[in-house]
Amino acid sequence: MTREEARQILHELTETESLLRHARSIELVMEAYAKKLGEDPDEWAIAGMLHDADYEKHPDRHPEIIVKILREKGEDKIANAIAAHYTKWNRPYNTLLDKALIACDELTGFIIACTHVRPDKINNLAPKSVVKKLKDKRFAAKVEREEVSKGIELFGVDRNEHIRFIIDVLKENKEELRIAP
């Protein structure tokens, strides 16, 4: 599957600007991690792009619809990662892609939320500020802190380095993602 084919699927299933921007942010972070780890950047980017593609139109069947579409197209590795991108679904995490997606999804969204309450947005955001906000249960209350922790643990990365990596990727793309001052 090409990214253009994946983007077509995304736009068939997703309409809201906020969910499309979330998909793009995870796509960018996953692509950057793939490059860093010597994995397939297109495969990882597509997994990030499509992980919530069916959520808007089929929230009660998420991620069943997108997983089915991907399996029909022979994209089993991406389908498996998307099927497992929430730890409470109790799916196995067999590949680095599976673990990376779970580690990047909630945390990337949380980091973007952190930028919305800062006068300089992402420009001087430090991992310690993100960690401090994670401890405030009222801030971005829908973000499951346990999910963030489990994702980092599964991926086997240092929390602060992981946060720094995501911040750096978002910073490189701040205009496109509209997180620039």
ROSE-4610 file (N, C-alpha, C; in Angstrom, 1 decimal, always signed):
// ROSE-4610
residu = [M/M/M/T/T/T/R/R/R/E/E/E/E/E/E/A/A/A/R/R/R/Q/Q/Q/I/I/I/L/L/L/H/H/H/E/E/E/L/L/L/T/T/T/E/E/E/T/T/T/E/E/E/S/S/S/L/L/L/L/L/L/R/R/R/H/H/H/A/A/A/R/R/R/S/S/S/I/I/I/E/E/E/L/L/L/V/V/V/M/M/M/E/E/E/A/A/A/Y/Y/Y/A/A/A/K/K/K/K/K/K/L/L/L/G/G/G/E/E/E/D/D/D/P/P/P/D/D/D/E/E/E/W/W/W/A/A/A/I/I/I/A/A/A/G/G/G/M/M/M/L/L/L/H/H/H/D/D/D/A/A/A/D/D/D/Y/Y/Y/E/E/E/K/K/K/H/H/H/P/P/P/D/D/D/R/R/R/H/H/H/P/P/P/E/E/E/I/I/I/I/I/I/V/V/V/K/K/K/I/I/I/L/L/L/R/R/R/E/E/E/K/K/K/G/G/G/E/E/E/D/D/D/K/K/K/I/I/I/A/A/A/N/N/N/A/A/A/I/I/I/A/A/A/A/A/A/H/H/H/Y/Y/Y/T/T/T/K/K/K/W/W/W/N/N/N/R/R/R/P/P/P/Y/Y/Y/N/N/N/T/T/T/L/L/L/L/L/L/D/D/D/K/K/K/A/A/A/L/L/L/I/I/I/A/A/A/C/C/C/D/D/D/E/E/E/L/L/L/T/T/T/G/G/G/F/F/F/I/I/I/I/I/I/A/A/A/C/C/C/T/T/T/H/H/H/V/V/V/R/R/R/P/P/P/D/D/D/K/K/K/I/I/I/N/N/N/N/N/N/L/L/L/A/A/A/P/P/P/K/K/K/S/S/S/V/V/V/V/V/V/K/K/K/K/K/K/L/L/L/K/K/K/D/D/D/K/K/K/R/R/R/F/F/F/A/A/A/A/A/A/K/K/K/V/V/V/E/E/E/R/R/R/E/E/E/E/E/E/V/V/V/S/S/S/K/K/K/G/G/G/I/I/I/E/E/E/L/L/L/F/F/F/G/G/G/V/V/V/D/D/D/R/R/R/N/N/N/E/E/E/H/H/H/I/I/I/R/R/R/F/F/F/I/I/I/I/I/I/D/D/D/V/V/V/L/L/L/K/K/K/E/E/E/N/N/N/K/K/K/E/E/E/E/E/E/L/L/L/R/R/R/I/I/I/A/A/A/P/P/P]
num = [1/1/1/2/2/2/3/3/3/4/4/4/5/5/5/6/6/6/7/7/7/8/8/8/9/9/9/10/10/10/11/11/11/12/12/12/13/13/13/14/14/14/15/15/15/16/16/16/17/17/17/18/18/18/19/19/19/20/20/20/21/21/21/22/22/22/23/23/23/24/24/24/25/25/25/26/26/26/27/27/27/28/28/28/29/29/29/30/30/30/31/31/31/32/32/32/33/33/33/34/34/34/35/35/35/36/36/36/37/37/37/38/38/38/39/39/39/40/40/40/41/41/41/42/42/42/43/43/43/44/44/44/45/45/45/46/46/46/47/47/47/48/48/48/49/49/49/50/50/50/51/51/51/52/52/52/53/53/53/54/54/54/55/55/55/56/56/56/57/57/57/58/58/58/59/59/59/60/60/60/61/61/61/62/62/62/63/63/63/64/64/64/65/65/65/66/66/66/67/67/67/68/68/68/69/69/69/70/70/70/71/71/71/72/72/72/73/73/73/74/74/74/75/75/75/76/76/76/77/77/77/78/78/78/79/79/79/80/80/80/81/81/81/82/82/82/83/83/83/84/84/84/85/85/85/86/86/86/87/87/87/88/88/88/89/89/89/90/90/90/91/91/91/92/92/92/93/93/93/94/94/94/95/95/95/96/96/96/97/97/97/98/98/98/99/99/99/100/100/100/101/101/101/102/102/102/103/103/103/104/104/104/105/105/105/106/106/106/107/107/107/108/108/108/109/109/109/110/110/110/111/111/111/112/112/112/113/113/113/114/114/114/115/115/115/116/116/116/117/117/117/118/118/118/119/119/119/120/120/120/121/121/121/122/122/122/123/123/123/124/124/124/125/125/125/126/126/126/127/127/127/128/128/128/129/129/129/130/130/130/131/131/131/132/132/132/133/133/133/134/134/134/135/135/135/136/136/136/137/137/137/138/138/138/139/139/139/140/140/140/141/141/141/142/142/142/143/143/143/144/144/144/145/145/145/146/146/146/147/147/147/148/148/148/149/149/149/150/150/150/151/151/151/152/152/152/153/153/153/154/154/154/155/155/155/156/156/156/157/157/157/158/158/158/159/159/159/160/160/160/161/161/161/162/162/162/163/163/163/164/164/164/165/165/165/166/166/166/167/167/167/168/168/168/169/169/169/170/170/170/171/171/171/172/172/172/173/173/173/174/174/174/175/175/175/176/176/176/177/177/177/178/178/178/179/179/179/180/180/180/181/181/181]
x = [+0.8/+0.0/+0.9/+0.5/+1.3/+0.6/+1.4/+0.8/-0.4/-0.3/-1.5/-2.7/-2.6/-3.7/-4.2/-3.3/-3.7/-4.4/-3.9/-4.5/-5.9/-6.2/-7.5/-8.5/-8.0/-8.8/-9.1/-8.0/-8.2/-9.3/-9.3/-10.2/-11.6/-11.7/-13.0/-13.7/-12.9/-13.4/-13.4/-12.6/-12.4/-12.6/-13.4/-13.7/-13.2/-13.2/-12.9/-11.5/-11.3/-9.9/-9.0/-9.6/-8.8/-8.3/-9.2/-8.8/-7.8/-8.0/-7.0/-5.6/-5.7/-4.4/-3.7/-4.5/-4.0/-3.3/-4.0/-3.5/-2.2/-2.1/-0.9/+0.3/-0.1/+1.0/+1.6/+0.7/+1.2/+1.9/+1.5/+2.2/+3.6/+3.8/+5.1/+6.0/+5.5/+6.3/+6.7/+5.8/+6.1/+7.1/+7.0/+7.9/+9.3/+9.4/+10.7/+11.3/+10.5/+11.0/+11.5/+10.7/+11.2/+12.5/+12.7/+14.0/+15.1/+14.8/+15.8/+16.2/+15.2/+15.4/+15.7/+15.8/+16.1/+14.9/+13.7/+12.5/+12.0/+10.9/+10.3/+9.5/+10.0/+9.3/+7.8/+7.6/+6.3/+5.3/+5.7/+4.9/+4.5/+5.5/+5.3/+4.4/+4.7/+3.9/+2.4/+2.2/+0.8/+0.1/+0.8/+0.2/-0.2/+0.6/+0.3/-0.9/-0.8/-1.9/-3.3/-3.3/-4.6/-5.1/-4.3/-4.6/-6.0/-6.5/-7.8/-8.8/-8.5/-9.2/-10.7/-11.1/-12.5/-13.2/-12.5/-13.0/-14.2/-14.1/-15.2/-16.5/-16.5/-17.7/-18.2/-17.3/-17.6/-17.0/-17.3/-16.6/-16.9/-18.1/-18.4/-17.7/-17.2/-16.5/-15.0/-14.5/-13.1/-12.2/-11.1/-10.5/-10.9/-12.0/-12.4/-12.5/-13.0/-13.3/-11.9/-11.1/-9.8/-8.9/-9.0/-8.2/-8.7/-9.9/-10.5/-10.1/-10.2/-9.7/-8.3/-7.4/-6.0/-5.7/-6.4/-6.2/-6.6/-7.7/-8.2/-7.1/-6.4/-5.3/-4.0/-3.9/-2.7/-1.7/-2.2/-1.3/-1.5/-1.1/-1.3/-0.5/+0.7/+1.6/+1.0/+0.6/+0.0/-1.4/-2.1/-3.4/-3.2/-2.2/-1.9/-1.6/-0.7/-0.3/-1.6/-2.4/-3.6/-4.6/-4.7/-5.6/-5.1/-3.9/-3.3/-2.9/-3.4/-2.9/-3.6/-4.2/-4.8/-4.6/-3.9/-3.5/-4.7/-5.8/-6.9/-7.6/-7.2/-7.8/-7.1/-6.1/-5.4/-4.9/-4.3/-3.8/-2.3/-1.7/-0.2/+0.5/+1.7/+2.6/+3.8/+3.8/+4.8/+5.9/+5.7/+6.7/+7.0/+8.1/+8.5/+7.5/+6.9/+5.8/+4.6/+4.2/+3.1/+3.4/+4.6/+5.0/+5.2/+5.7/+6.0/+4.6/+3.6/+2.4/+1.7/+1.7/+1.1/+1.9/+3.2/+4.0/+3.8/+3.4/+3.4/+2.0/+1.0/-0.4/-0.8/-1.1/-1.6/-0.6/+0.7/+1.7/+1.8/+1.8/+1.9/+0.7/-0.5/-1.7/-1.5/-1.0/-0.8/+0.2/+1.3/+2.3/+1.7/+0.9/+0.3/-0.7/-1.4/-2.3/-1.4/-0.2/+0.7/+1.0/+1.2/+1.6/+0.5/-0.8/-1.9/-2.0/-1.3/-1.4/-0.1/+0.7/+2.0/+2.1/+2.6/+2.6/+3.6/+4.6/+5.5/+5.3/+4.1/+3.6/+4.7/+5.3/+6.2/+7.7/+7.9/+9.3/+10.2/+9.8/+10.7/+10.2/+9.3/+8.7/+9.8/+9.9/+10.9/+10.2/+10.9/+10.3/+9.8/+10.5/+10.1/+8.8/+8.5/+7.2/+6.1/+6.3/+5.3/+5.1/+6.2/+6.0/+5.2/+5.5/+4.7/+3.2/+2.9/+1.5/+0.9/+1.7/+1.1/+0.7/+1.3/+0.9/-0.3/-0.7/-1.9/-3.1/-3.9/-5.0/-6.1/-6.2/-7.2/-6.8/-5.5/-5.1/-5.2/-5.9/-6.1/-6.6/-7.7/-8.2/-8.5/-8.8/-9.2/-8.0/-6.8/-5.6/-5.3/-5.3/-5.1/-3.6/-3.2/-1.8/-1.2/-2.1/-1.6/-1.2/-2.0/-1.7/-0.4/-0.2/+1.1/+2.3/+2.2/+3.2/+3.4/+2.3/+2.5/+3.1/+2.7/+3.3/+4.8/+5.2/+6.7/+7.4/+6.8/+7.4/+7.5/+6.4/+6.4/+7.4/+7.6/+8.5/+10.0/+10.1/+11.5/+12.4/+11.8/+12.6/+12.6/+13.5/+13.6/+12.5/+11.7/+10.6/+11.0/+12.0/+12.4/+12.9/+13.7/+14.2/+13.1/+12.1/+11.0/+10.2/+9.9/+9.2/+10.0/+11.3/+12.1/+12.1/+12.1/+12.1/+10.7/+9.6/+8.3/+8.3/+8.7/+8.7/+9.5/+10.7/+11.5/+10.8/+10.2/+9.5/+8.3/+7.6/+6.5/+7.0/+8.1/+8.7/+9.1/+9.7/+10.0/+8.8/+7.7/+6.5/+5.4/+5.9/+4.9/+4.0/+4.4/+3.5/+2.4/+2.8/+1.8/+0.8/+1.3/+0.4/-0.3/+0.0/-0.5/-0.3/+1.0/+1.4/+2.5/+2.5/+3.5/+2.8/+3.6/+3.1/+2.7]
y = [-1.2/+0.0/+1.2/+2.2/+3.5/+4.4/+5.4/+6.5/+7.2/+7.3/+8.0/+7.1/+5.8/+4.9/+5.0/+5.0/+5.1/+6.4/+7.5/+8.8/+8.8/+8.1/+8.0/+7.3/+6.2/+5.5/+6.4/+7.1/+8.0/+9.0/+9.7/+10.7/+10.2/+8.9/+8.3/+8.1/+7.8/+7.5/+8.6/+9.6/+10.7/+12.0/+12.9/+14.2/+15.3/+15.1/+16.3/+16.7/+18.0/+18.5/+18.0/+18.0/+17.6/+16.1/+15.2/+13.8/+13.6/+14.4/+14.4/+14.9/+15.9/+16.5/+15.5/+14.8/+13.7/+12.6/+12.2/+11.2/+11.6/+12.9/+13.4/+13.4/+13.8/+13.9/+12.6/+11.6/+10.2/+9.7/+10.0/+9.5/+10.1/+11.3/+12.0/+11.4/+11.2/+10.6/+9.2/+8.4/+7.0/+6.9/+7.8/+7.8/+8.1/+9.1/+9.5/+8.3/+7.7/+6.5/+5.4/+5.1/+4.1/+4.4/+5.7/+6.1/+5.9/+6.3/+6.2/+4.7/+3.8/+2.4/+1.5/+2.1/+1.3/+0.4/+0.9/+0.2/+0.8/+0.3/+0.8/+2.1/+3.2/+4.5/+4.6/+4.0/+4.1/+3.2/+2.0/+1.1/+1.7/+2.3/+2.9/+4.1/+4.9/+6.1/+5.8/+4.8/+4.4/+3.9/+3.1/+2.6/+3.8/+4.8/+6.0/+6.8/+6.9/+7.7/+7.0/+5.7/+5.0/+4.4/+4.6/+3.9/+4.3/+5.5/+5.9/+6.2/+5.7/+6.1/+5.8/+4.7/+4.4/+4.9/+5.6/+6.0/+7.0/+7.9/+9.0/+8.4/+7.6/+7.0/+5.7/+5.0/+3.7/+3.6/+4.5/+4.5/+3.2/+2.6/+1.4/+0.1/+0.3/-0.8/-0.6/+0.5/+0.9/-0.1/-0.6/-0.4/-1.5/-2.2/-3.4/-3.1/-1.9/-1.6/-1.4/-0.5/-0.2/-1.5/-2.3/-3.5/-4.5/-4.6/-5.4/-4.9/-3.6/-3.0/-3.3/-3.2/-3.4/-4.9/-5.8/-7.2/-7.6/-7.0/-7.3/-6.9/-5.9/-5.4/-6.1/-7.0/-7.8/-7.1/-6.1/-5.3/-5.8/-7.1/-7.7/-7.1/-6.7/-6.1/-4.8/-4.0/-2.7/-3.0/-3.9/-4.2/-4.7/-5.6/-6.1/-4.9/-4.0/-2.9/-2.0/-1.8/-1.0/-1.7/-3.0/-3.8/-3.8/-3.5/-3.6/-2.2/-1.1/+0.2/+0.7/-0.1/+0.2/-1.0/-0.8/-2.0/-2.8/-2.1/-2.7/-3.7/-3.7/-4.6/-6.0/-6.1/-7.3/-8.1/-7.4/-8.0/-8.2/-9.1/-9.3/-8.2/-7.9/-6.9/-7.7/-8.1/-9.0/-8.3/-7.1/-6.4/-5.1/-4.5/-3.2/-2.2/-2.4/-1.5/-1.5/-2.7/-2.7/-1.9/-2.0/-1.4/+0.2/+0.5/+1.9/+2.7/+2.1/+2.7/+3.0/+2.0/+2.2/+3.3/+3.3/+4.3/+5.7/+5.9/+7.2/+7.8/+7.0/+7.5/+8.5/+8.0/+8.9/+10.0/+9.7/+10.6/+11.8/+11.5/+12.6/+13.5/+13.0/+13.8/+14.7/+14.1/+14.8/+15.9/+15.6/+16.7/+17.8/+17.5/+18.6/+19.4/+18.7/+19.4/+20.4/+19.9/+20.8/+22.1/+22.0/+23.2/+24.2/+23.8/+24.7/+25.6/+25.3/+26.1/+26.9/+26.9/+27.6/+28.8/+29.9/+31.1/+30.9/+30.1/+29.9/+28.5/+28.0/+26.7/+25.6/+25.1/+24.0/+24.5/+25.7/+26.2/+25.9/+26.0/+25.7/+24.6/+23.8/+22.7/+21.7/+21.4/+20.4/+19.2/+18.0/+16.8/+17.0/+17.7/+17.8/+18.5/+19.5/+20.1/+19.2/+18.3/+17.3/+16.3/+15.9/+15.0/+15.6/+16.9/+17.6/+17.7/+17.9/+17.9/+16.5/+15.5/+14.1/+13.8/+14.5/+14.3/+15.0/+16.0/+16.8/+16.1/+15.3/+14.5/+15.3/+16.6/+17.5/+18.0/+18.1/+18.5/+17.4/+17.7/+16.7/+15.4/+15.6/+14.5/+13.2/+13.3/+12.1/+11.3/+11.8/+11.0/+10.1/+8.8/+7.8/+7.7/+8.2/+8.2/+6.8/+5.8/+4.4/+3.9/+4.3/+3.9/+4.5/+5.7/+6.4/+5.6/+5.3/+4.5/+3.1/+2.4/+1.1/+1.1/+2.1/+2.2/+2.4/+3.3/+3.5/+2.3/+1.6/+0.4/-0.7/-0.9/-1.9/-1.6/-0.3/+0.1/+0.0/+0.0/-0.2/+1.0/+2.2/+3.4/+4.2/+5.1/+6.0/+7.1/+7.3/+8.2/+9.6/+10.2/+11.6/+11.6/+10.6/+10.6/+10.4/+9.6/+9.4/+10.7/+11.4/+12.6/+13.7/+13.7/+14.6/+14.3/+13.1/+12.7/+13.2/+12.9/+13.3/+14.9/+15.6/+17.0/+17.5/+16.9/+17.3/+17.1/+16.0/+15.7/+16.7/+17.0/+17.9/+19.3/+19.7/+21.0/+21.2/+20.1/+20.2/+20.4/+20.1/+20.1/+21.1/+22.0/+22.8/+23.7/+24.2/+25.0/+24.1/+23.0/+22.1/+21.6/+21.3/+20.8/+21.9/+23.2/+24.4/+24.4/+24.1/+24.3/+25.3/+26.2/+27.3/+28.6/+29.4/+30.7/+31.6]
z = [+0.0/+0.0/+0.0/-0.8/-0.8/+0.2/+0.5/+1.4/+0.8/-0.5/-1.2/-1.1/-1.2/-1.0/+0.4/+1.3/+2.7/+3.0/+2.4/+2.6/+2.1/+1.0/+0.4/+1.4/+2.0/+3.0/+4.2/+4.7/+5.8/+5.5/+4.3/+4.0/+3.7/+3.3/+3.2/+4.5/+5.6/+6.9/+7.9/+7.6/+8.6/+8.0/+8.7/+8.2/+9.1/+10.4/+11.2/+11.2/+11.2/+11.1/+12.3/+13.5/+14.6/+14.5/+14.1/+13.9/+12.8/+11.7/+10.6/+11.0/+11.8/+12.3/+13.3/+14.1/+15.0/+14.2/+13.1/+12.2/+11.6/+11.2/+10.6/+11.6/+12.8/+13.8/+14.2/+14.3/+14.6/+13.4/+12.2/+10.9/+11.0/+11.3/+11.3/+12.3/+13.5/+14.6/+14.3/+13.8/+13.4/+12.3/+11.3/+10.2/+10.8/+11.6/+12.2/+13.0/+13.8/+14.6/+13.7/+12.6/+11.7/+11.1/+10.7/+10.2/+11.2/+12.4/+13.5/+13.8/+13.7/+14.1/+12.9/+11.7/+10.6/+10.1/+10.3/+9.9/+8.6/+8.1/+6.9/+7.2/+6.8/+7.1/+6.5/+5.3/+4.8/+5.6/+5.9/+6.7/+8.0/+8.7/+10.0/+9.9/+8.9/+8.7/+8.4/+7.6/+7.3/+8.5/+9.4/+10.6/+11.5/+11.6/+12.3/+11.7/+10.4/+9.7/+9.9/+9.8/+9.8/+11.1/+12.2/+13.4/+14.0/+13.8/+14.2/+13.1/+11.9/+10.7/+10.8/+11.4/+11.5/+12.8/+13.6/+14.9/+14.7/+13.8/+13.7/+13.2/+12.2/+11.6/+12.3/+12.9/+13.6/+15.0/+15.9/+17.2/+17.9/+17.7/+18.4/+17.8/+16.6/+16.0/+15.8/+16.4/+16.2/+17.0/+16.4/+15.1/+14.1/+14.4/+13.5/+12.0/+11.7/+10.3/+9.6/+10.1/+9.4/+9.4/+10.5/+10.5/+9.4/+9.2/+8.1/+6.7/+6.5/+5.2/+5.0/+6.0/+5.8/+5.5/+6.2/+6.0/+4.6/+4.1/+2.7/+1.7/+2.1/+1.2/+1.4/+2.3/+2.5/+3.4/+4.2/+5.1/+6.5/+6.7/+8.0/+9.1/+8.8/+9.9/+10.4/+9.5/+9.9/+10.6/+10.1/+10.7/+12.1/+12.3/+13.7/+14.7/+14.2/+15.0/+15.4/+14.5/+14.7/+15.6/+15.4/+16.3/+17.7/+18.0/+19.3/+19.9/+19.3/+19.7/+21.0/+21.8/+23.1/+24.0/+25.1/+25.9/+26.4/+26.7/+27.3/+26.3/+25.1/+24.1/+24.2/+25.1/+25.3/+24.1/+23.2/+22.0/+22.2/+21.5/+21.6/+20.9/+21.5/+20.9/+20.4/+19.1/+18.6/+17.9/+17.4/+16.6/+17.2/+16.7/+17.2/+16.7/+15.5/+15.1/+16.0/+16.5/+17.5/+18.7/+19.2/+20.4/+20.2/+19.1/+18.8/+18.7/+18.0/+17.8/+19.2/+20.0/+21.4/+22.2/+22.0/+22.7/+22.2/+21.0/+20.4/+20.3/+20.3/+20.1/+21.1/+22.3/+23.4/+23.8/+23.8/+24.3/+23.3/+22.0/+21.0/+21.2/+21.3/+21.5/+22.8/+23.8/+25.1/+24.9/+24.3/+24.1/+23.3/+22.3/+21.5/+22.4/+23.3/+24.3/+25.1/+25.5/+26.3/+25.6/+24.3/+23.5/+23.5/+23.6/+23.6/+24.8/+25.8/+27.0/+27.3/+26.3/+26.5/+25.5/+26.0/+25.1/+23.9/+24.1/+23.0/+22.3/+22.6/+22.0/+22.2/+21.1/+21.3/+21.3/+21.1/+20.9/+22.0/+23.3/+24.4/+25.3/+24.8/+25.5/+25.9/+27.2/+27.6/+28.2/+28.1/+28.7/+30.1/+30.9/+32.3/+32.5/+31.5/+31.6/+31.2/+30.3/+29.9/+31.0/+31.7/+32.8/+33.9/+34.2/+35.2/+34.8/+33.6/+33.2/+33.2/+33.0/+33.1/+34.5/+35.5/+36.9/+37.3/+36.5/+36.8/+36.1/+36.8/+36.2/+35.6/+36.0/+35.4/+34.0/+33.8/+32.5/+31.4/+30.3/+29.3/+29.9/+30.7/+31.5/+30.7/+29.5/+28.7/+28.3/+28.4/+28.1/+29.3/+29.0/+30.0/+30.3/+31.5/+31.9/+32.0/+32.4/+32.5/+31.1/+30.1/+28.7/+28.2/+28.6/+28.2/+28.8/+30.1/+30.8/+30.3/+30.0/+29.5/+28.1/+27.3/+25.9/+26.0/+26.8/+27.0/+27.4/+28.4/+28.9/+27.8/+27.1/+26.0/+24.9/+24.6/+23.6/+24.1/+25.4/+26.0/+25.8/+25.9/+25.7/+27.0/+27.2/+28.3/+28.1/+29.2/+29.1/+28.6/+29.2/+28.8/+27.4/+27.0/+25.6/+24.6/+25.0/+24.1/+24.0/+25.1/+25.0/+24.2/+24.4/+23.6/+22.1/+21.8/+20.4/+19.7/+20.4/+19.9/+19.8/+20.8/+20.8/+19.5/+19.3/+18.2/+16.8/+16.7/+15.4/+15.3/+16.3/+16.3/+16.0/+16.6/+16.3/+14.9/+14.3/+12.9/+12.0/+12.4/+11.6/+12.2/+13.0/+13.8/+13.0/+11.8/+11.0/+10.4/+9.8/+9.2/+10.3/+11.5/+12.5/+13.3/+13.0/+13.6/+15.1/+15.5/+16.9/+17.0/+16.1/+16.2/+16.7/+17.4/+17.9/+16.8]
